[in-house]
């Protein structure tokens, strides 16, 4: 089983990101679930959502406490929430930022992970160009597909189309594709080898 925890703020599409990941996995014949934490989801309030992907039926229903991947949609949360709690030593980390890990003050966290398992992606900037608003969720699941190789980008594309029909889906797919390309290019530049996630 592969467990994902998504941290963000209300209004950033945190829950939708987890749901789209579960749909992408389901399209590939896997079992998947996605659900939010309970609590306030008002605009700007910290929000957490969870996603599990497995090759067999998932019986767990509790929150993800030891994620295989963390997706952080808003790096300002580092100052108010223990975002990294439980992250596995072999885990993946995706942070929505144009800054590097040193500038964000979390270089020590990134260094503890295997090479090629941590990446910053300017998802809000990418979304602003394509969607017209800094909503990073679609871009970040495109980045997730590239970094973990757990789901194919084509499955992500279909999940976005299902969540956002019509033109909204088209521009979100473009954002996801740019983020996917960004990660692949960054990995190539860094000379990172095979690091695909396994269930």
Backbone torsions as a table, in degrees:
resi	resn	phi	psi	omega
1	UNK	NA	141.9	177.7
2	UNK	-117.2	125.7	-174.7
3	UNK	-115.6	133.8	-175.5
4	UNK	-123.2	138.2	174.3
5	UNK	-122.9	129.9	-178.3
6	UNK	-112.9	122.8	178.4
7	UNK	-110.1	135.3	175.9
8	UNK	-166.5	-158.2	178.3
9	UNK	-125.1	154.9	179.2
10	UNK	-53.5	133.3	-178.7
11	UNK	98.9	-7.9	-179.0
12	UNK	-95.9	0.0	179.3
13	UNK	77.4	33.3	-178.6
14	UNK	-61.1	-49.7	-178.2
15	UNK	-65.7	-40.2	179.0
16	UNK	-62.8	-36.7	177.8
17	UNK	-60.0	-46.4	179.2
18	UNK	-63.9	-40.7	-179.9
19	UNK	-65.0	-41.2	179.4
20	UNK	-65.7	-36.6	175.7
21	UNK	-63.1	-40.9	180.0
22	UNK	-66.4	-38.0	178.4
23	UNK	-66.3	-41.3	178.5
24	UNK	-60.4	-43.2	179.0
25	UNK	-66.8	-40.3	179.6
26	UNK	-61.4	-37.1	178.7
27	UNK	-63.0	-23.2	-179.5
28	UNK	-95.3	13.1	175.2
29	UNK	84.2	14.9	179.9
30	UNK	-99.8	164.6	171.5
31	UNK	-86.4	144.2	-178.5
32	UNK	-155.0	154.5	174.5
33	UNK	-145.3	152.5	176.7
34	UNK	-147.0	138.3	179.0
35	UNK	-161.9	154.5	179.0
36	UNK	-89.6	165.7	168.1
37	UNK	-77.2	161.5	178.8
38	UNK	-88.5	146.7	-179.4
39	UNK	138.5	-171.8	-176.1
40	UNK	-66.8	137.4	173.1
41	UNK	-123.5	27.1	178.2
42	UNK	-65.8	156.3	-177.8
43	UNK	-54.1	126.6	177.9
44	UNK	91.6	-17.0	-179.8
45	UNK	-76.9	145.9	176.8
46	UNK	-58.9	134.9	-179.7
47	UNK	-132.3	142.3	176.7
48	UNK	-127.5	137.9	174.3
49	UNK	-132.2	156.7	-175.1
50	UNK	-127.1	150.0	175.6
51	UNK	-142.0	135.8	174.2
52	UNK	-122.5	141.3	178.4
53	UNK	-131.9	131.7	-177.2
54	UNK	-151.2	164.5	177.5
55	UNK	-91.2	-2.6	178.2
56	UNK	-137.1	171.8	-177.0
57	UNK	-55.4	138.1	-179.6
58	UNK	-99.7	116.8	-178.8
59	UNK	-98.6	-18.9	179.1
60	UNK	-65.9	146.0	176.8
61	UNK	-134.2	-3.1	-177.0
62	UNK	-83.3	165.3	178.9
63	UNK	-59.0	155.7	178.3
64	UNK	-80.8	114.2	-179.5
65	UNK	-102.2	-19.6	178.8
66	UNK	-129.9	75.9	-173.7
67	UNK	-68.7	147.6	169.8
68	UNK	-83.6	-21.0	177.9
69	UNK	-146.9	136.9	172.4
70	UNK	-111.5	129.6	171.9
71	UNK	-114.8	118.2	-176.6
72	UNK	-110.7	109.3	-176.6
73	UNK	-82.7	-18.7	-178.9
74	UNK	-141.6	104.9	-176.8
75	UNK	-67.0	-11.8	175.5
76	UNK	-66.8	-15.0	178.9
77	UNK	-68.2	-19.1	179.7
78	UNK	-57.3	-26.7	-176.7
79	UNK	-87.4	-13.0	-174.1
80	UNK	-124.5	-14.6	-176.4
81	UNK	-135.5	144.0	175.1
82	UNK	-80.2	74.9	-174.8
83	UNK	-58.2	-37.1	-170.9
84	UNK	-86.9	3.2	-178.2
85	UNK	-55.0	124.7	173.2
86	UNK	81.9	-4.1	-178.5
87	UNK	-57.7	126.4	-176.7
88	UNK	-66.3	148.1	-179.7
89	UNK	-59.7	-23.6	178.8
90	UNK	-100.3	11.8	-172.5
91	UNK	-74.0	175.8	177.9
92	UNK	-114.1	150.7	179.7
93	UNK	-136.9	125.3	176.2
94	UNK	-125.2	121.9	-178.4
95	UNK	-120.2	130.1	177.5
96	UNK	-76.4	98.3	178.5
97	UNK	-167.9	150.2	172.1
98	UNK	-89.4	-5.5	178.5
99	UNK	-88.0	160.1	175.5
100	UNK	-88.7	175.7	-174.6
101	UNK	-64.8	-34.1	178.3
102	UNK	-64.3	-43.9	178.8
103	UNK	-63.8	-31.3	179.2
104	UNK	-81.8	-9.4	179.2
105	UNK	79.1	20.8	-177.8
106	UNK	-127.5	26.7	-178.9
107	UNK	-60.2	-34.7	-179.7
108	UNK	-64.3	-35.7	178.0
109	UNK	-66.3	-47.6	-178.8
110	UNK	-62.5	-37.6	-178.7
111	UNK	-66.6	-26.1	-179.0
112	UNK	-74.2	-16.0	-179.1
113	UNK	-90.1	157.0	179.2
114	UNK	-60.8	154.4	177.1
115	UNK	-54.5	135.9	178.5
116	UNK	82.8	6.6	-178.3
117	UNK	-102.9	-2.7	-178.3
118	UNK	-132.2	137.6	-176.0
119	UNK	-153.1	138.9	166.9
120	UNK	-98.4	140.5	-177.8
121	UNK	-134.4	126.7	-179.6
122	UNK	-76.7	63.0	-171.6
123	UNK	-64.4	-38.1	178.9
124	UNK	-65.7	-40.4	178.2
125	UNK	-64.9	-42.2	178.4
126	UNK	-62.0	-45.7	-179.9
127	UNK	-63.6	-39.3	-179.6
128	UNK	-60.8	-38.4	179.9
129	UNK	-67.6	-41.3	-173.7
130	UNK	-93.5	-42.8	-173.2
131	UNK	-92.8	-26.3	-177.1
132	UNK	91.6	-2.4	177.7
133	UNK	-140.2	150.1	-177.4
134	UNK	-81.0	58.2	178.8
135	UNK	-99.2	106.6	-166.5
136	UNK	-86.6	-3.2	-167.1
137	UNK	-62.9	-46.4	-178.6
138	UNK	-65.1	-42.9	178.4
139	UNK	-60.0	-39.8	-177.6
140	UNK	-70.0	-31.2	176.9
141	UNK	-77.3	-25.6	170.2
142	UNK	-64.5	-41.7	176.7
143	UNK	-64.4	-40.1	178.4
144	UNK	-58.1	-45.1	-179.3
145	UNK	-60.6	-39.7	-179.7
146	UNK	-72.6	-42.0	-174.3
147	UNK	-72.7	-44.9	-175.0
148	UNK	-93.0	-24.5	-175.4
149	UNK	58.0	25.2	-178.6
150	UNK	-80.8	-31.2	175.2
151	UNK	-129.7	152.7	179.2
152	UNK	-80.2	151.7	179.6
153	UNK	-63.2	-33.3	179.1
154	UNK	-60.2	-36.0	177.5
155	UNK	-68.6	-37.8	175.5
156	UNK	-62.1	-43.7	179.4
157	UNK	-56.7	-46.9	-179.1
158	UNK	-66.5	-36.9	179.2
159	UNK	-64.6	-39.5	178.3
160	UNK	-67.1	-42.2	178.5
161	UNK	-60.3	-36.6	179.4
162	UNK	-69.8	-38.4	-178.8
163	UNK	-76.3	-35.2	-175.2
164	UNK	-131.9	86.1	179.6
165	UNK	-65.8	156.7	173.4
166	UNK	74.0	-148.4	-174.5
167	UNK	-61.8	-36.7	-179.8
168	UNK	-60.6	-40.1	176.6
169	UNK	-65.2	-42.1	-178.4
170	UNK	-59.7	-45.8	-178.4
171	UNK	-72.2	-32.4	176.5
172	UNK	-70.3	-35.7	175.2
173	UNK	-63.2	-41.1	177.7
174	UNK	-61.0	-39.5	177.4
175	UNK	-65.6	-43.5	179.0
176	UNK	-62.6	-40.1	-179.3
177	UNK	-66.7	-41.3	178.1
178	UNK	-63.4	-40.8	178.6
179	UNK	-65.6	-39.5	177.7
180	UNK	-60.3	-47.1	178.8
181	UNK	-63.8	-39.5	178.6
182	UNK	-57.2	-46.5	-178.9
183	UNK	-66.7	-46.0	179.7
184	UNK	-59.1	-43.5	179.9
185	UNK	-65.8	-40.1	179.3
186	UNK	-65.5	-40.4	177.7
187	UNK	-64.9	-41.7	179.0
188	UNK	-62.2	-43.8	-179.8
189	UNK	-63.9	-33.5	-179.3
190	UNK	-84.9	-7.1	-179.5
191	UNK	67.9	32.9	-178.3
192	UNK	-77.3	134.4	179.2
193	UNK	-87.1	-160.4	-176.9
194	UNK	-66.4	132.0	-179.6
195	UNK	-146.9	25.6	-174.8
196	UNK	-58.5	139.5	178.6
197	UNK	-73.2	151.7	175.1
198	UNK	-125.6	153.9	179.2
199	UNK	-81.6	NA	NA
